[in-house]
Amino acid sequence: MDNRVEVREFLTTRRAKITPEQAGLPSGGGTRRVPGLRRGEVAALAGVSVEYYAKLERGTLAGVSPSVLDAIARALRLDEAERAHLQRLAQQANGSDALVRPARRPKAWTVRPSLQWSLDAITTPAIIVNLRQDLVAANLLGRAMYADLYADPTRTPNFGRFTFLDSAAHRFHPDWNLAADMLVANLRTAAGKDPGDKGLHDLVGELSTRSDEFRRRWGAHNVRMHTTGVKHFRHHVVGDLVVNYETMDLRAENELNLTIYAAEPGSPTANALQMLASWSAREAYETDERCTGSNSRTAPSL
């Protein structure tokens, strides 16, 4: 991805989101020709000249000092994820970011047996996702919770394709707009971390071509950190699930993160997850029976 274009569009979209009132400036009355702040207002808030800020917003971040970056971030009221994204863009402009690499083929990744054993030892849904939002590994309950993503056995499940190209996503995500916003923000963050990921380029190109909803969100340049929170799903077997999630990077695999889901003890979701565990065990049993042709064991009941 072109660093100058990314810088220009990121700073422009951040400036458009901040009103004078939010920045502590007088609105001035009348009709403003631009949404959000003017360039001069951002420059004044950051303590730099209008000419210098205009140069930055044209995409020239090479050589900018950390103190100026921090001042721009404060002026634009960037959150933690946005600050990190701006810093990565500046590092790439300087050629100092270790992640600046030529476009390359997607890395072939196979789950290590010990990692799969660790996943299987977790008693709640657990999944592993890469920067492109491919669902690359899961325990049995995680696979059951995301059963919709495994509908096509010929390709790796991907949250981007599912969210924007599969009609089941609108049932699975009761608040589809929120899920779509978060998904695109995760992909935009990934693009900033690894601009040479050809697989990510191809995915963004595919989704931009096939989905107006994706293309509009991608142009907003929103980024986020995927760490902790609550998600609401509507599963086709057990119904509504309200689960807390914790996401963490895998130190042995710097392009992967692990997400573990859990329900409040004694809640309807906790009971639903128990039902889902029974259903997934039965599905696994029946699949094994079809593969082996044996029926000597007793199938678990839901």
Backbone bond lengths (Angstrom), bond angles and torsions (degrees), N, CA, C in turn:
res aa  C-N    CA-C-N  psi(-1)  N-CA   C-N-CA  omega(-1)  CA-C   N-CA-C  phi
1 M - - - 1.449 - - 1.528 109.88 -
2 D 1.327 117.94 141.90 1.454 123.87 -177.37 1.527 109.18 -70.40
3 N 1.334 116.33 117.66 1.463 120.35 -176.15 1.516 112.04 -62.49
4 R 1.320 117.70 -41.47 1.462 120.10 -178.09 1.528 111.20 -63.77
5 V 1.322 116.00 -41.23 1.464 119.78 177.74 1.520 110.29 -64.12
6 E 1.336 116.71 -43.91 1.466 120.49 179.53 1.523 111.04 -60.70
7 V 1.319 116.42 -44.92 1.469 120.38 179.26 1.521 110.46 -61.33
8 R 1.327 116.35 -49.72 1.466 120.65 -177.45 1.526 111.45 -58.84
9 E 1.315 116.30 -47.97 1.461 119.09 -176.04 1.530 111.56 -71.80
10 F 1.338 116.79 -34.18 1.465 118.53 178.82 1.529 110.52 -66.29
11 L 1.337 117.90 -48.83 1.462 119.93 -178.84 1.527 111.30 -65.64
12 T 1.321 116.67 -38.30 1.467 119.88 -179.99 1.524 111.15 -64.35
13 T 1.328 116.86 -44.72 1.463 119.06 -179.26 1.527 111.72 -69.66
14 R 1.346 117.99 -34.00 1.470 118.96 177.01 1.527 110.04 -66.84
15 R 1.330 117.44 -41.75 1.468 120.50 -179.79 1.523 110.94 -63.31
16 A 1.335 116.42 -36.36 1.460 120.21 -178.10 1.524 112.53 -68.76
17 K 1.346 117.14 -19.97 1.462 120.34 -176.75 1.526 113.11 -85.52
18 I 1.329 118.44 -14.17 1.464 121.48 -174.01 1.527 109.74 -102.27
19 T 1.313 117.14 122.29 1.468 121.07 176.73 1.526 109.55 -85.72
20 P 1.331 117.56 157.22 1.467 119.16 176.04 1.521 112.52 -55.70
21 E 1.321 116.81 -38.68 1.464 120.18 179.93 1.524 110.95 -62.33
22 Q 1.327 117.43 -41.63 1.463 120.94 178.43 1.523 111.28 -64.05
23 A 1.315 116.22 -33.57 1.465 120.75 -179.20 1.523 112.47 -85.45
24 G 1.348 117.81 -0.75 1.454 120.87 -179.30 1.509 113.81 78.60
25 L 1.346 116.88 24.14 1.451 121.98 -179.71 1.523 109.92 -109.51
26 P 1.326 118.41 152.08 1.463 119.87 174.27 1.517 110.30 -68.15
27 S 1.332 116.96 140.70 1.463 120.57 -178.47 1.507 112.27 -69.77
28 G 1.324 117.32 -25.00 1.455 121.35 177.60 1.503 114.62 82.76
29 G 1.346 116.12 -9.29 1.463 119.46 179.07 1.518 111.61 70.62
30 G 1.309 116.38 169.75 1.456 122.15 179.28 1.515 112.06 72.39
31 T 1.324 115.56 -172.55 1.458 122.04 -177.58 1.521 109.92 -94.67
32 R 1.319 116.28 126.29 1.463 120.99 177.39 1.526 109.16 -86.88
33 R 1.322 116.16 141.26 1.460 120.33 -176.84 1.523 112.64 -79.47
34 V 1.319 116.87 -16.52 1.458 119.96 -179.46 1.518 109.13 -126.71
35 P 1.341 117.36 146.24 1.466 119.07 174.20 1.522 109.53 -71.26
36 G 1.294 116.40 144.58 1.457 119.53 177.53 1.513 112.84 73.92
37 L 1.330 115.46 -148.07 1.460 121.28 -177.04 1.522 111.93 -83.72
38 R 1.332 114.88 153.18 1.460 120.55 170.36 1.522 108.76 -81.68
39 R 1.342 116.23 160.42 1.461 119.92 177.55 1.526 111.15 -57.53
40 G 1.323 116.02 -42.36 1.453 119.61 -178.60 1.519 112.40 -62.74
41 E 1.319 116.19 -33.96 1.462 119.86 179.46 1.529 110.81 -69.72
42 V 1.338 116.86 -40.70 1.462 119.78 176.54 1.523 110.05 -63.71
43 A 1.338 116.47 -43.03 1.463 120.48 179.44 1.522 111.00 -59.87
44 A 1.332 116.64 -43.98 1.462 120.14 -179.84 1.529 110.99 -64.13
45 L 1.328 117.05 -42.90 1.459 120.46 179.87 1.528 111.37 -65.15
46 A 1.346 117.13 -32.73 1.464 121.11 -178.63 1.517 112.99 -87.96
47 G 1.334 117.18 -10.63 1.456 120.16 179.60 1.516 114.04 75.50
48 V 1.346 117.10 30.59 1.459 121.44 176.09 1.524 108.73 -124.30
49 S 1.321 116.43 167.17 1.455 119.31 179.42 1.523 110.75 -73.21
50 V 1.335 114.77 156.64 1.465 119.46 177.73 1.526 109.86 -61.43
51 E 1.340 116.36 -39.55 1.459 120.30 -178.74 1.526 111.45 -63.16
52 Y 1.348 115.59 -40.28 1.457 118.79 -178.97 1.530 110.71 -69.17
53 Y 1.329 117.08 -43.12 1.451 118.06 178.83 1.526 111.10 -64.71
54 A 1.342 116.93 -38.94 1.466 120.17 178.37 1.531 110.26 -60.32
55 K 1.335 116.50 -37.08 1.467 120.32 177.16 1.518 110.43 -63.46
56 L 1.337 116.81 -42.89 1.458 120.25 178.41 1.521 110.61 -62.79
57 E 1.314 116.74 -43.61 1.461 119.94 -176.47 1.525 112.44 -71.85
58 R 1.315 116.29 -16.40 1.469 118.91 173.09 1.526 110.90 -79.06
59 G 1.330 116.59 -4.13 1.454 120.17 174.35 1.506 115.33 110.73
60 T 1.332 117.95 5.69 1.458 120.83 -176.40 1.520 110.06 -98.08
61 L 1.340 115.83 89.48 1.457 120.49 178.17 1.522 112.68 -98.69
62 A 1.324 117.73 -6.69 1.459 120.46 -178.61 1.526 109.96 -59.48
63 G 1.330 115.99 128.92 1.452 120.78 176.81 1.513 115.72 86.58
64 V 1.324 118.17 -3.99 1.462 119.67 -178.72 1.528 108.80 -69.43
65 S 1.334 116.24 139.84 1.457 120.91 -176.87 1.526 110.83 -80.52
66 P 1.348 117.16 155.24 1.473 120.00 176.50 1.523 112.71 -57.87
67 S 1.328 117.80 -35.01 1.469 119.89 -179.13 1.519 111.61 -67.54
68 V 1.318 116.90 -36.52 1.468 119.90 177.52 1.517 109.82 -70.29
69 L 1.328 117.39 -42.22 1.464 120.32 176.57 1.526 110.63 -57.43
70 D 1.334 115.37 -42.67 1.462 119.61 179.72 1.519 110.68 -65.00
71 A 1.331 117.42 -39.34 1.466 121.05 179.53 1.528 110.92 -66.48
72 I 1.336 116.80 -39.84 1.464 120.58 177.22 1.521 109.84 -64.58
73 A 1.330 116.35 -42.29 1.466 120.41 179.92 1.528 110.81 -62.04
74 R 1.334 117.12 -40.36 1.470 119.84 178.23 1.519 110.53 -67.20
75 A 1.323 116.90 -42.32 1.463 120.43 -178.64 1.524 111.45 -62.69
76 L 1.318 116.06 -37.28 1.467 120.88 -178.96 1.524 112.65 -90.33
77 R 1.333 116.01 1.25 1.469 122.11 179.16 1.523 111.80 54.24
78 L 1.324 115.59 47.20 1.459 120.43 -179.44 1.521 110.02 -71.99
79 D 1.336 116.47 141.48 1.455 119.94 174.29 1.525 109.14 -83.37
80 E 1.323 117.16 -176.87 1.464 121.44 -174.40 1.528 111.82 -60.80
81 A 1.324 116.51 -43.23 1.465 119.95 -179.59 1.524 110.75 -66.10
82 E 1.328 117.56 -40.04 1.466 121.16 -179.30 1.533 111.03 -68.99
83 R 1.338 116.83 -38.69 1.469 119.83 176.59 1.528 110.56 -61.49
84 A 1.323 116.22 -45.52 1.465 119.96 179.65 1.527 110.54 -62.06
85 H 1.324 117.29 -39.58 1.457 121.44 179.60 1.529 110.62 -64.61
86 L 1.335 117.50 -43.50 1.462 121.03 178.35 1.525 110.72 -62.68
87 Q 1.329 117.28 -41.15 1.458 120.44 178.72 1.519 111.23 -63.63
88 R 1.333 117.42 -39.70 1.470 119.72 178.30 1.525 110.87 -65.51
89 L 1.331 116.98 -40.06 1.461 119.70 177.79 1.523 111.01 -61.71
90 A 1.345 117.01 -38.93 1.463 120.53 178.39 1.523 111.08 -67.50
91 Q 1.326 117.71 -40.69 1.463 121.25 177.86 1.521 110.98 -62.52
92 Q 1.331 116.45 -41.20 1.464 120.12 178.27 1.525 111.18 -65.73
93 A 1.341 116.77 -37.68 1.461 120.28 178.24 1.526 111.03 -64.01
94 N 1.334 115.84 -32.74 1.462 120.64 178.77 1.520 112.85 -84.72
95 G 1.334 117.24 -7.40 1.451 120.65 -177.64 1.504 113.18 72.04
96 S 1.363 116.66 18.88 1.461 120.52 -175.52 1.512 113.14 -103.72
97 D 1.316 117.74 -1.30 1.465 120.50 -178.42 1.513 109.37 -86.44
98 A 1.325 116.62 125.26 1.470 120.64 -179.16 1.510 112.19 -63.06
99 L 1.357 116.49 -16.65 1.461 119.04 -177.59 1.526 112.57 -88.30
100 V 1.348 117.45 -2.28 1.461 119.65 179.07 1.523 107.54 -79.22
101 R 1.308 116.48 104.00 1.450 122.07 -176.78 1.521 109.16 -135.72
102 P 1.326 117.18 155.15 1.469 118.61 177.21 1.522 110.47 -60.93
103 A 1.330 115.43 156.30 1.463 119.74 177.02 1.528 109.00 -57.41
104 R 1.313 117.20 136.82 1.451 121.10 -175.42 1.519 109.49 -143.22
105 R 1.299 115.67 165.57 1.463 120.53 179.03 1.523 110.29 -69.10
106 P 1.352 116.79 150.32 1.463 119.34 177.80 1.520 111.38 -58.11
107 K 1.320 115.93 140.27 1.456 121.63 179.41 1.526 110.15 -69.04
108 A 1.330 115.62 129.55 1.462 120.17 173.94 1.529 107.46 -77.52
109 W 1.320 116.70 124.37 1.458 120.00 -175.56 1.510 109.54 -130.32
110 T 1.334 115.01 131.19 1.459 121.48 177.59 1.517 108.35 -121.19
111 V 1.321 116.98 134.08 1.454 120.85 -177.89 1.537 109.77 -64.60
112 R 1.338 115.24 128.98 1.454 120.34 175.96 1.525 109.47 -67.98
113 P 1.337 118.24 141.26 1.469 119.60 179.81 1.518 112.80 -53.23
114 S 1.347 117.57 -41.64 1.464 119.53 -178.14 1.521 111.47 -65.45
115 L 1.348 116.26 -32.67 1.459 118.94 178.52 1.527 110.42 -71.40
116 Q 1.316 117.41 -39.97 1.459 120.17 177.46 1.523 110.70 -65.44
117 W 1.345 117.14 -38.14 1.461 119.41 176.12 1.527 110.45 -61.10
118 S 1.333 115.88 -40.10 1.467 119.76 179.04 1.518 111.08 -64.24
119 L 1.336 115.91 -41.87 1.465 119.78 177.10 1.531 110.07 -61.24
120 D 1.308 115.83 -45.46 1.467 120.12 -176.29 1.522 112.10 -66.82
121 A 1.332 117.16 -22.09 1.464 120.49 179.40 1.527 112.10 -78.06
122 I 1.341 117.01 -14.93 1.466 121.40 179.13 1.533 108.23 -80.15
123 T 1.312 116.77 130.96 1.471 120.28 -172.53 1.524 113.34 -90.03
124 T 1.321 118.13 -3.90 1.463 122.01 175.51 1.527 108.26 -113.89
125 P 1.345 119.87 169.34 1.461 120.21 -179.74 1.526 111.39 -58.09
126 A 1.320 116.28 134.81 1.466 121.86 179.23 1.520 108.66 -144.52
127 I 1.332 116.60 135.84 1.458 121.52 -178.05 1.523 109.88 -138.15
128 I 1.337 116.22 160.46 1.460 122.96 174.45 1.522 107.83 -123.13
129 V 1.323 115.85 130.68 1.466 122.58 -174.45 1.525 108.30 -129.65
130 N 1.343 117.10 143.52 1.465 119.79 176.10 1.530 110.53 -97.22
131 L 1.341 116.16 -177.20 1.459 120.33 -175.94 1.520 112.52 -62.44
132 R 1.338 117.41 -30.15 1.467 121.03 179.63 1.522 112.14 -80.36
133 Q 1.337 116.76 3.20 1.459 122.43 -178.39 1.524 112.26 67.90
134 D 1.342 116.26 30.21 1.463 120.69 167.33 1.523 108.15 -78.27
135 L 1.321 116.42 136.23 1.462 121.12 174.19 1.525 106.06 -87.64
136 V 1.341 116.60 98.45 1.462 120.17 -169.10 1.524 113.25 -93.87
137 A 1.330 118.18 -17.63 1.462 120.35 178.10 1.519 109.26 -161.32
138 A 1.333 115.90 155.34 1.462 121.27 179.22 1.520 108.85 -160.14
139 N 1.328 115.68 156.67 1.460 118.15 168.09 1.527 108.20 -83.41
140 L 1.320 117.08 177.67 1.466 120.38 -173.93 1.524 111.50 -60.59
141 L 1.336 117.03 -40.92 1.457 119.64 -178.22 1.527 111.50 -73.90
142 G 1.337 117.52 -33.51 1.460 120.23 175.11 1.514 111.44 -65.53
143 R 1.330 115.71 -40.19 1.468 119.71 177.44 1.522 110.55 -65.07
144 A 1.345 116.80 -37.48 1.461 119.81 179.12 1.521 111.27 -68.47
145 M 1.339 117.50 -39.81 1.458 119.80 -179.63 1.523 110.70 -64.67
146 Y 1.329 115.97 -37.29 1.465 120.69 -179.67 1.535 111.39 -102.15
147 A 1.319 116.66 34.47 1.468 120.92 -177.32 1.526 111.94 -55.46
148 D 1.321 117.77 -34.28 1.469 120.54 -179.00 1.525 111.81 -59.74
149 L 1.329 117.60 -32.73 1.457 120.50 -178.01 1.523 112.42 -72.37
150 Y 1.329 116.34 -18.36 1.462 120.51 -177.79 1.527 112.05 -96.41
151 A 1.340 116.74 14.67 1.465 120.03 -176.60 1.522 112.01 -62.79
152 D 1.354 117.20 -32.94 1.462 120.88 178.82 1.525 108.58 -103.93
153 P 1.338 117.99 102.77 1.476 120.41 -176.05 1.522 113.80 -74.59
154 T 1.338 118.12 -4.43 1.460 120.37 -174.78 1.518 113.39 -86.95
155 R 1.353 118.78 -8.39 1.460 119.85 -178.96 1.517 110.39 -143.66
156 T 1.310 116.38 158.61 1.460 121.60 179.34 1.518 109.87 -63.60
157 P 1.331 118.77 131.15 1.469 120.12 177.85 1.528 110.47 -59.31
158 N 1.324 116.85 136.88 1.460 121.40 -179.34 1.527 109.16 -134.75
159 F 1.319 116.76 128.77 1.458 120.48 -176.70 1.524 112.14 -66.71
160 G 1.324 118.14 -30.14 1.458 120.28 178.89 1.518 111.72 -67.21
161 R 1.334 116.13 -49.75 1.463 119.08 179.12 1.526 111.03 -63.23
162 F 1.330 116.38 -40.97 1.460 118.99 179.66 1.523 111.08 -62.35
163 T 1.321 117.32 -48.18 1.462 121.03 -174.68 1.513 112.41 -63.23
164 F 1.328 117.33 -40.21 1.469 119.82 -171.92 1.524 114.60 -104.46
165 L 1.326 118.14 -16.74 1.463 119.11 -175.02 1.517 113.70 -118.46
166 D 1.328 118.46 -5.61 1.464 121.87 -177.35 1.525 108.94 -115.80
167 S 1.330 116.79 121.83 1.468 120.60 -177.77 1.524 112.06 -62.48
168 A 1.345 117.93 -23.55 1.468 120.30 179.53 1.519 112.10 -63.36
169 A 1.336 116.87 -21.57 1.464 120.13 -178.31 1.522 111.84 -63.44
170 H 1.322 118.01 -31.39 1.468 120.58 -178.62 1.527 111.28 -72.28
171 R 1.330 117.54 -25.76 1.456 120.16 172.72 1.519 110.84 -81.40
172 F 1.334 116.01 -42.29 1.460 121.04 -176.21 1.533 111.54 -65.76
173 H 1.332 117.10 -36.61 1.467 122.00 178.85 1.532 108.84 -105.41
174 P 1.332 119.81 98.78 1.469 120.89 178.69 1.528 112.53 -55.60
175 D 1.340 117.38 -36.73 1.467 121.30 172.58 1.523 107.15 -105.51
176 W 1.333 115.35 79.48 1.457 120.07 -174.00 1.524 111.56 -64.06
177 N 1.321 117.67 -38.31 1.467 119.99 -178.30 1.523 111.43 -60.86
178 L 1.324 117.00 -41.83 1.460 120.22 178.33 1.517 110.54 -64.37
179 A 1.332 116.63 -44.79 1.466 120.26 179.07 1.526 110.88 -61.16
180 A 1.328 116.76 -41.02 1.462 120.66 179.75 1.521 111.33 -65.87
181 D 1.328 116.76 -42.07 1.472 120.69 178.24 1.522 110.90 -60.25
182 M 1.338 116.15 -45.58 1.458 120.54 -178.07 1.526 111.17 -66.03
183 L 1.313 116.78 -39.56 1.462 121.07 -178.71 1.528 110.39 -63.29
184 V 1.326 116.74 -46.91 1.464 119.76 -178.33 1.527 110.53 -67.46
185 A 1.326 117.21 -38.32 1.464 120.02 177.85 1.530 110.66 -62.63
186 N 1.323 117.38 -37.18 1.466 120.72 175.94 1.534 110.88 -64.38
187 L 1.331 116.98 -42.79 1.464 120.25 179.40 1.525 111.07 -67.40
188 R 1.325 117.55 -39.01 1.465 120.56 178.57 1.532 110.08 -64.63
189 T 1.334 117.06 -39.00 1.460 120.78 176.17 1.521 110.53 -63.25
190 A 1.331 116.24 -42.24 1.465 120.82 178.89 1.521 111.13 -62.31
191 A 1.325 117.31 -38.81 1.469 120.87 178.96 1.516 110.78 -63.18
192 G 1.339 116.77 -34.90 1.455 119.72 176.94 1.517 112.45 -71.31
193 K 1.339 116.84 -33.46 1.462 120.67 179.92 1.522 111.56 -73.35
194 D 1.337 117.34 -37.66 1.454 120.79 -173.65 1.524 110.04 -139.93
195 P 1.349 116.87 77.86 1.469 119.80 -176.05 1.524 114.01 -68.41
196 G 1.339 117.96 -10.12 1.455 119.84 179.84 1.510 114.77 -95.20
197 D 1.326 117.77 8.57 1.465 121.90 -177.32 1.531 109.88 -76.85
198 K 1.326 116.77 101.44 1.465 120.46 -178.43 1.517 111.62 -63.86
199 G 1.343 116.63 -35.13 1.457 119.11 178.17 1.512 111.80 -61.24
200 L 1.326 116.33 -38.77 1.455 120.40 177.81 1.525 110.48 -69.57
201 H 1.329 117.37 -41.02 1.473 120.84 175.49 1.525 110.41 -55.75
202 D 1.328 115.05 -47.71 1.461 119.46 -177.34 1.528 111.12 -64.30
203 L 1.334 116.74 -40.57 1.458 120.50 179.78 1.527 110.71 -63.98
204 V 1.330 116.85 -46.17 1.461 120.16 179.34 1.526 110.45 -61.88
205 G 1.319 116.68 -40.82 1.460 119.61 178.00 1.516 112.20 -62.98
206 E 1.330 116.59 -43.12 1.464 121.16 178.87 1.528 110.99 -62.17
207 L 1.337 116.40 -48.94 1.461 119.81 -177.11 1.529 111.31 -68.33
208 S 1.328 117.53 -36.15 1.465 120.40 178.31 1.519 111.55 -64.72
209 T 1.329 115.92 -35.64 1.463 120.57 -179.84 1.528 111.77 -74.12
210 R 1.320 116.70 -36.44 1.467 120.32 -171.41 1.524 114.30 -98.07
211 S 1.329 118.34 -11.68 1.459 119.95 -175.02 1.525 111.68 -138.00
212 D 1.334 116.39 115.06 1.464 120.45 174.30 1.527 110.88 -64.27
213 E 1.333 116.18 -35.39 1.464 119.92 -179.80 1.526 110.94 -63.48
214 F 1.322 116.83 -40.47 1.464 119.40 177.68 1.524 110.17 -67.77
215 R 1.321 117.41 -46.52 1.461 121.05 -175.57 1.525 111.16 -59.57
216 R 1.328 116.81 -40.51 1.472 119.82 179.21 1.525 110.64 -65.03
217 R 1.318 117.12 -43.51 1.465 120.05 -179.45 1.529 111.42 -68.90
218 W 1.320 117.52 -38.16 1.459 120.32 179.50 1.529 110.42 -61.07
219 G 1.298 116.96 -37.46 1.463 120.95 -179.99 1.507 113.82 -69.81
220 A 1.329 118.28 -13.86 1.460 121.21 179.28 1.518 112.62 -77.81
221 H 1.335 118.24 -16.38 1.474 123.50 177.22 1.527 113.32 58.62
222 N 1.320 117.64 32.74 1.464 120.07 176.52 1.525 109.60 -80.62
223 V 1.337 115.92 142.98 1.455 122.16 178.23 1.524 108.35 -129.75
224 R 1.334 116.42 161.87 1.453 119.67 179.60 1.522 110.02 -157.89
225 M 1.343 115.10 161.83 1.458 121.98 172.50 1.518 108.39 -104.05
226 H 1.314 115.14 127.15 1.461 121.68 -176.33 1.521 107.45 -94.27
227 T 1.334 117.43 98.77 1.464 119.77 -172.45 1.527 113.19 -127.17
228 T 1.323 117.87 -62.14 1.459 121.03 -175.99 1.518 109.67 -152.49
229 G 1.319 116.23 156.53 1.457 119.61 179.24 1.510 111.58 162.52
230 V 1.333 115.00 -161.03 1.461 122.17 -179.25 1.523 108.31 -126.93
231 K 1.318 116.90 137.64 1.457 121.67 176.72 1.523 109.45 -126.42
232 H 1.328 114.33 149.39 1.466 122.09 -179.97 1.522 108.19 -119.45
233 F 1.316 116.74 121.05 1.459 122.56 177.64 1.528 109.67 -119.94
234 R 1.331 115.80 157.10 1.461 120.98 172.18 1.526 107.26 -123.09
235 H 1.317 115.17 97.56 1.460 121.92 -174.86 1.523 110.42 -79.10
236 H 1.332 116.37 144.18 1.464 119.80 -174.80 1.528 112.85 -73.22
237 V 1.336 118.33 -12.47 1.458 121.08 179.52 1.526 111.83 -106.95
238 V 1.337 118.46 -47.63 1.474 120.81 -172.67 1.525 113.37 -108.46
239 G 1.324 117.99 1.65 1.458 119.98 175.25 1.519 113.70 82.50
240 D 1.333 116.36 -146.74 1.459 121.83 -172.03 1.528 111.97 -69.74
241 L 1.339 114.87 136.38 1.459 123.19 175.68 1.519 108.50 -128.82
242 V 1.326 116.98 126.73 1.462 122.05 174.21 1.524 106.27 -117.33
243 V 1.324 116.70 105.62 1.461 121.33 -171.65 1.527 110.90 -122.79
244 N 1.314 115.09 141.80 1.463 120.89 168.97 1.520 108.44 -83.91
245 Y 1.321 116.29 148.72 1.457 118.80 178.38 1.530 110.41 -132.64
246 E 1.313 114.81 149.56 1.458 123.85 173.80 1.518 107.24 -128.44
247 T 1.332 116.76 126.30 1.459 121.50 -178.63 1.527 109.38 -117.41
248 M 1.319 116.26 136.49 1.461 121.05 -178.99 1.517 109.87 -142.90
249 D 1.333 116.46 148.25 1.457 121.50 176.73 1.525 109.70 -72.99
250 L 1.328 115.52 146.74 1.460 121.29 172.27 1.521 108.42 -91.01
251 R 1.308 117.65 116.15 1.463 120.82 -174.02 1.518 112.12 -65.20
252 A 1.321 117.17 -29.38 1.462 119.87 179.92 1.528 112.32 -79.53
253 E 1.319 117.19 -15.47 1.471 122.25 -178.32 1.520 107.22 -136.85
254 N 1.349 117.12 93.45 1.465 119.21 -168.57 1.525 114.58 -72.53
255 E 1.332 117.86 -3.65 1.460 119.75 176.81 1.528 112.01 -103.69
256 L 1.324 116.77 6.54 1.458 120.77 -175.43 1.520 110.97 -122.10
257 N 1.342 115.64 150.44 1.456 119.42 171.67 1.519 110.24 -134.78
258 L 1.312 114.15 152.62 1.455 123.09 -178.87 1.517 108.89 -106.59
259 T 1.329 116.28 131.26 1.460 121.38 175.56 1.524 108.86 -120.39
260 I 1.329 115.06 129.13 1.466 122.09 178.06 1.525 107.94 -115.80
261 Y 1.316 116.22 131.66 1.460 122.50 -179.48 1.534 109.37 -107.49
262 A 1.315 116.11 144.83 1.461 120.15 177.90 1.519 109.12 -149.57
263 A 1.329 115.61 150.00 1.463 121.68 178.41 1.520 109.52 -109.15
264 E 1.314 115.60 154.07 1.459 120.40 175.63 1.528 108.86 -61.03
265 P 1.343 117.56 129.70 1.473 119.81 -179.16 1.528 111.87 -55.38
266 G 1.331 115.78 135.16 1.455 121.41 178.31 1.505 115.13 79.70
267 S 1.324 117.63 -0.12 1.463 120.98 -178.32 1.525 110.78 -82.02
268 P 1.339 117.83 164.22 1.468 120.01 174.86 1.520 112.52 -55.59
269 T 1.332 117.02 -35.95 1.464 119.36 179.05 1.517 111.41 -66.94
270 A 1.332 117.56 -38.24 1.470 120.18 177.42 1.525 110.02 -59.76
271 N 1.325 116.69 -42.30 1.467 120.46 177.52 1.529 110.80 -66.13
272 A 1.350 116.10 -39.74 1.462 119.90 179.58 1.524 111.09 -64.66
273 L 1.338 117.40 -36.90 1.462 120.06 178.47 1.527 111.16 -67.18
274 Q 1.327 117.17 -33.10 1.463 119.25 174.73 1.525 110.65 -64.57
275 M 1.330 116.12 -41.76 1.463 120.00 176.06 1.522 110.78 -63.52
276 L 1.331 116.02 -39.69 1.458 120.34 -179.85 1.529 110.54 -65.17
277 A 1.332 116.36 -36.72 1.464 119.67 177.55 1.527 110.65 -62.98
278 S 1.336 116.47 -41.60 1.467 120.03 177.80 1.517 110.81 -64.79
279 W 1.332 116.24 -42.63 1.466 120.61 179.81 1.524 110.68 -63.45
280 S 1.345 116.90 -43.58 1.464 120.14 -178.15 1.525 110.93 -67.21
281 A 1.346 116.54 -36.05 1.467 119.39 177.45 1.527 110.71 -65.23
282 R 1.326 116.01 -39.37 1.464 119.73 178.35 1.528 111.03 -66.40
283 E 1.354 116.04 -42.51 1.458 119.70 177.85 1.522 110.89 -60.76
284 A 1.339 116.38 -42.43 1.459 119.81 179.98 1.525 110.75 -65.08
285 Y 1.325 116.27 -39.32 1.470 121.28 178.51 1.522 110.41 -62.16
286 E 1.335 116.79 -47.13 1.461 120.32 -177.32 1.523 111.54 -67.00
287 T 1.325 116.09 -35.41 1.461 119.53 176.47 1.522 110.50 -64.80
288 D 1.336 115.56 -43.03 1.470 120.25 178.24 1.523 110.95 -62.74
289 E 1.335 116.95 -39.02 1.456 120.84 179.27 1.523 111.40 -64.16
290 R 1.331 115.68 -39.54 1.465 119.07 179.58 1.516 110.61 -66.20
291 C 1.349 115.44 -34.93 1.460 119.06 -178.34 1.524 112.42 -75.67
292 T 1.338 116.71 -36.09 1.460 120.21 -175.32 1.516 113.38 -96.56
293 G 1.348 115.69 -20.26 1.453 119.13 -177.56 1.509 113.70 72.59
294 S 1.340 116.11 14.07 1.472 120.36 -178.40 1.502 110.39 -102.97
295 N 1.336 117.16 145.47 1.454 121.12 175.73 1.525 110.93 -133.51
296 S 1.344 114.49 34.02 1.464 119.59 -175.44 1.518 112.47 -81.59
297 R 1.367 118.28 -13.25 1.454 120.87 -178.48 1.508 110.48 -102.76
298 T 1.312 115.39 162.50 1.447 121.29 178.22 1.511 109.79 -93.48
299 A 1.337 117.96 126.89 1.447 121.41 -178.83 1.516 110.55 -72.89
300 P 1.363 117.42 140.87 1.459 120.09 174.85 1.516 110.35 -66.61
301 S 1.313 116.87 149.80 1.466 120.83 179.56 1.516 110.60 -103.94
302 L 1.319 116.17 153.93 1.448 121.85 -179.05 1.510 109.73 -75.86
